[in-house]
Every structure is written in structure tokens, then in C-alpha cells.
Amino acid sequence: MLYYLHLLESSWGPFRLFEYISVRAILAGVTALFLGMLLSGPIIRVLSRLRQPERSAKLMGDLAKEGGKVPTMGGLLMAAAIIPSVLLWAKPGVLVLAALFSFVGMGLVGLWDDWLKVRRASSDGIPGRVKLLGQAVVAILTLGIVLCDARYRSSLCEIWLPVMDKPIWSATVEQVPYALCLLVAGLFITIVCVGSSNAVNLTDGLDGLAIGCVLITTVILGSIAYLVGNHNFASYLRISYVPDAGELAVFCATLVGGGLVFLWHNAAPAEVYMGDVGALGIGGALGTVACLMHQPFLLAIAGGVFVLEALSVILQVAYFKRTGGKRLFLMTPIHHHFQKKGWPATKVVVRFWILSLLFGFLGLLSLKLR
């Protein structure tokens, strides 16, 4: 909204700064940070009054808070900081609207799940298939929002690999109808968004683990969004140019600001847990941002920790069924495997942060592998 202040540049020169993505991204992150700090106390106090679902103190962290249960649904704190900041600083457009819709929509699915667990002592939340269906519906609606803008109807059908300077699948492929391209791309995008959403949720198992990795991955994606939205940088790097994708950097900056506030309260010993409302929302948003930039495979590299966490669960289940009850890991997601091996929870968290940083650097490096 404040983007349009640059139109008053003739009245006061400094108003021109509001036109620059870099300036608004910094201000958006700072706004989310301050809003989150301002609202965190009241929100955590309200959440603390709710009945909290049973958790394993041993698995949630060796420094778990003693006396009383740590409140969940801390994703509401991030949403309260992120949503106003995006609306305030991002240039209105389809891409930002789609990313925000995915964040809110996936978060609402998670909120429904969390609320059932809080209100009913015996509830395990939403059935798994219903949750997946809800996430898929949000991803499809997000795709529909982007298709409302004619500029993205063809480019949305493109699927890129980090090592190639042209798409491996696009609407310009010879003898392939646009409807088929859209169907394939839509299915792919839905899988990416739902998969990313659940991968972040699986990572959320130790104090500070998921949000620390999210912050690192979001900074990487925000930086790439700035490059993708700049025609000169995109041409130099031979990556897909997406008009107005730079505004996704502003969106990512708000995720970083809101995420820092949450980390402040989630660092061991945690005062609040993210809950599905936060994990599904942020994971869905990251998947959406990556797809809108035509860089879903780059997300798989930069978000390598999330991929490892999800893969460990898939492999564990497959191995368990194939061997008639044997386990490949001591426990999954894989961060619990290292806990079972005797690593302190804080050591697991910090080492996974380091891994996330290394994966992030690899993601950036992949931009030059063309």
C-alpha cells in the first residue's frame, strides 16, 4: 500500500525510496518484527489459557519448560505480524496475493487441526486424508489466482531445473496442447506446495529447529525472488524472468521478521510451539513462492533439511512395511533419530541449522550451474 507513496516524489524527494524493492523489503521485515514483538505477549497469554495437547517432553527438547504445558498454535503470532506487513509494504499484485493466500489458506487448515486437538482431549486432529485434501484445495485455488493475470498463464506452465537455462516443460512445447501443459504444471505445483507444507510440519519437532531452518531458506528464496524479478539479473544468470516477482522478496522479508519474533519465544526452552497453523502455513508459502519463481527444484536444494526430514519418514514407513516391522532409523522424523543416539536436543537443532545453511549456499550456487 505504501508503495504508491513514490508517486509523491515531486512533492518530497525521499518518497522515491518507496519504489525500491530493497527498501520496502527491509522495512517490511522490520515492521513484522516490531508488530510481532508488540503482539507476542498478549497472544501467548491467550494461547496459554487453552487446554494443550499431550506432548512428549523428552522428545520436544531436553530443556522443555517445567511446570505447565507450553501453548501451541504459535503460528497465529507469526500471522499477526506477517499479514499486515505484507499488505502495508508489498506492491499489490497477483503473485503477492497468491503467496499470501497460500500462507493463510494452509494456515487455516492447520488451525482447524490444532483446534480439534485443543478442544478435544482424545482428538488426533483432522484425519490425514482430509488434511491433504484441504491443502490440495488451497494449492489449486492459489493456482487459480495466478491464472487470473494473463501475463502468467503461459509462464505458469513452465517447469525449470536449476542446471538448465530453459524449461524442461512449457506451453511452447511443440504439439502439446496448452490444457495438457496446464494440467501437468498444476498437478506438479500442487504436489510441491502440499509437500513443502508437510515437510516443514515434520521438521517442527524440537525447540527452534523448524523456524531456524525456515529463516535460512526464506532468506535464500527472497534473494532469488529479487533476481528473478529483475530482467537484467535474470538474463545474466540465464534463469526465468518473472515480472513483479521481486515483490515476493518483500513477502519473504515479512516471513523473516515474523519468524525472528517466533524464534525469540521458541528457542529452548520454548514458550510457545508453532503448531500446524504455523508449520503448514509457512511451508505452503515457501512452496508457492518457489513455484511462482519457476524454481521448485531449487527449493528442494535450499530446503534440503525439510527434504531429509520428509524422506526419513517415507523411508521408515516403507522399510517397516517391507521387512515386517523392522526400523531403518531409531525414530523419525530423523532429528529424533539423533536424539535417540544420545545427542542433546540443542546440539541437534544447531547442527541442523548448519546443514540448512550449507543447503542454502548450494541453492545459490546452483544459479550459476548453467
N, C-alpha and C positions, 0 to 999 in steps of 0.2 A: 504493500500500500504506500509506504514512504518512498518507493521507487520514483513515483511521479513528482516528487519534490525537485528533481533535476530540471523540470520544465520551468522552474522559477529562477534558473541560473542568471537570467538577465537582471533580476532584482537583487540578488546576492550571490556572488561568485561561488562560494563554498557549496551551494546547493548542487553543483555539478557532481560532487562526490557520490551522491546517491544513485548515479547512473552506473557506477563501477561495481561489478560483482564482488571483487575482492573486499571492498569497503563494507558492502552490505553483508557479506558472509561473516566477517569479523564481528560486526555489530549484532548480527542475528545470534551468533554463538554467545556473545556477552549478555544479550537480552535474555536468552534462555537460561543462562547460568544464574543471573540475578533473580529472575522470576522463580526459578526452581528453589533457590535458597530462601526466598521470601515465603513460598508456599509449603516448603517441605515440612516444617514443624506442625502446622495445623493438619496437613494431610496425614502424616504419620500418626498423630494423636487420634484422628478419626478412625484410621485403619486398626489401631491397637484395641479399639473397643469391640471389634468384631471377633467372633469365635474363629480361631485359627486352625487350619487342618493339621493333622498329626504329621510330624516330620522326624526323621532320624537325626538327632543332634550329632551323633558320631559321624555320619556321612555329610552333613551340611557344613561341617567345619569343626576343628578342634577348639577353636575359640568362640564357639556358639555362645550367645548371650545367656547368662544364667538367670534363672528366676523369670517365669513368664515366657510366653511364646512370642517369637518375632513375627510381626504382622507381614502379610503377603499383599499382593496387588500394588506393589510399589511402582508398577508401570504407569499408574494414574498420576503419580508425581511427575514423571517424565512427560506425559501427555500434556499436563497443565502448563509445563514450561515450553514445550516444543510447538504446539498448535498456534498459540498467539504470536510467537516469534516468527513462524513461517508466514502467517498472514500479514504481519507487520512489515517484514523486510524483503520478502521474495517478490519478484515481478510476477503479476498474475499471468498464468498460462496453463496450458493443458498438462504439461509434464509435471509441474509442481503440484497441480491439483490431483493428478493420478498418484503421485508418490504419497501425498497427504491422505488421500482416500484409502490407499493400501494400508498405511500405518494405522489409521483409525479403524478401518474395517476388520483387519486381522486382530487388532487390539480388542475390539468388541467381541469377537469370537472367543478370545482368551478370557475376557471379563466374564462372559457367560459361564465358562468353565470354572473360573476361580470362585464365582459367586455361589455356584452349586456346592462346591466344596466347603465354603464358609458357612452356608446356611444349613447344610445337612451333614450331620456328623458321619453318617455312613456313606455319603456320596463320594464317588470317584470322579465326579465331574461329567462332562459331556462324553458320550460314547465315542470311541476313536473314529469310527466311520463318519459320524455326524460332524465331528470337528473338522475332519478332512474335507467333507462336502462344503462346510461353511467357508473354509479357507479357499477352496477352489472357486466358489461363487464370487468371493471378494476379488480374486485374481482376474476372473473373467469380466467382471464389472469394471475393474481398473483398465483392462484392455479396451473395453467399450468406450471409456472416457477418452483415451488417446485417439481412437478411431474417429472421434467427432471432429478432429482437426485434419483437414485434407492433406496438410504437409507431411503427416506421419503415416498415412495409410499404406504407402509403399515401403518406406524405410522400416516400419514396424515388422515387416515380414522378413527382415534380414537377420541371419544368424552368422556371427563372426567368431573366428578363432584368434587368440592372441598372436599367433605366429604368422598370420596371413594378412595381406594388405587388401583383400577383397572378401566379401561374404561367401560362405560356403552354401548358403541358401538364401534366395531373394526372389522378389516378384518379377525380376528381369530375366530369370532363368528361362531359356527357350522352351516352348511347348509345355510349360507348366501353368495351368490356369491360376489366376490371382486368388480365387476362392480356396484352392488347394494350398497355396502358399500361406494364406492367412490361417487356415485350419492347422497346418503343421506348426507355424510360428506361435499361434495362440496356445496350442497344447504344450509346446515347449516352454513358453513363458509361464504358463500356469504351473507346470512342474517345478520350474526354477523358484517361483515365488513361494509356493507351498513348501518345497524342500528347504529353502532358506529359512523360512519361518520356523519350521520344526527343528532344524539343526541348531538354531540359536536357543530354542527352548530346551533341547537336550543338554546343551552346554551349561545351562543355568543350574548348577548343582553344588557350587561352593561359593563362599562369600567373595564377591568381587571378580569371580572368574569370567562369567559371560560378559559383563559390562566392560571389563578391561579389554577383552578381545574385540568387542563391538566398537569401542572407541578407536582402536587402531585401524580396523577395517574401514570404518566410516571416514576417517581422515584420508585414507588411500582412495576410496571411491570419490570423495569430494574433490580431491586434487585432479583425478582423471576426468570428472564431470566438467571441471573448468577447461581442461584441454580439449575435450570432445566438443564443447560449445564454442570454441574459438577456431574459425576456419583456417587461420594461418598455422596454429599449432597442430591441428588435425591433419592438415596437408603435409606438414613436415614429418610427423610421426607415421603418416600413412594409415591412420585409423579413421573410422567412420565419423563424419561431421554430422552433428545433430543440432539444428537450430534451437536456440534457447536452452540447450542442455546445461549451460553454465549456471542457470538458476538452480539446478539440482545441487550445486556446491553450497548455495545458501541453505537449502533444505538440510544437507548433511551437516552444516555448521550448527544448526539448531539441535540436531541429534547429538552432536559432540557436547554442546553446552548442557543440554538436559541430562546426558549420560554422565557428565562430570559431577553434577549435583547428586545423581543417584549413587555413583561410586563413593561419594563423600559419606553417605549413610549406609552403603552396602559393604564397605571394606570391613574386614574382620576386626572385631566381632560385629556382625551385621545388625543394624537397627531396623531394617526392612528388607524384604525379599521382593524380587521383580515380579514374580507370578507370571502366569500365561498372558495376562493383559499386556505386560511389557515385552516379554520374550517373543511372542507371536507377532506383535505389532512392529517391533524393531526389525525382526528377521524378515517379515514381509516387505517392509520398506526398503531394506537393503537389496533384496531380490528384485524389487520393482525398479529401483534406481539403476541397477546393473543392466537390466533388460532394456530400459529406456535409452541407455547409452550404447546398446548393442554389445555389451561386454559381460555377459553372464558367465563365460568361462574364466574371465579374469577374476570375477568374484570368487570362483571356486579355488583360485590360486591365492588371492589375497586373504580370503576367509578360510584358509586351509585348516585351521583348528576346528572350525564348525564341521568341515567335511570329515575330518578324522573322528570327531565325536559321533556323527551320524553313522559313518561306516562301521565303527566299532559295534554299535547296536545291531546293525543289519547283519554283520558277520557273526556276532554272538548268537543271534536267533537262528540263522541258517545252520551254523555248526551244531547248535544244540539239537535241532530237529534231525539233522543228518546222522548224528552219532548216537541218538537215543538218550540224550541227557547230559553229555559231556560239555564242558565250557571251554571256549577259546581264551577268554580273559577271566580273571578272578571276579570281575564285576564290570558292568557297563552302565552308562557311558564311560569312556576309557579313563576319565580323570579319577573315577572311583577305583579302577584297577590299581592305579599307583598309590592311592590311599591304603588299599588292602596290602600292598607290598611294604607299607610302613612309612611312606613319605608323609610328613606333616602337611596339613591342608594348605597352609600359606606357601609352602615350597611348591606344591603342585600348581597353585594359582600363578605364582611369579614365573615359573618355568613355562607355563602355557602362554603367558603374556609374551615372553621372549620368543617362543615359537611363532606366535601371531605376528610379531614384528618382523621376523625373518620372512614369513609368508607374504607379508605386505610389501617388503622390499622386492621379493621375487615378482609380485604382481606388477610393480612399477617397471622392473627390468624387462618384463615381457612386452612392454610397449615398443621396445627397440628391436625385438626379435622378428624383423620383417625383411 
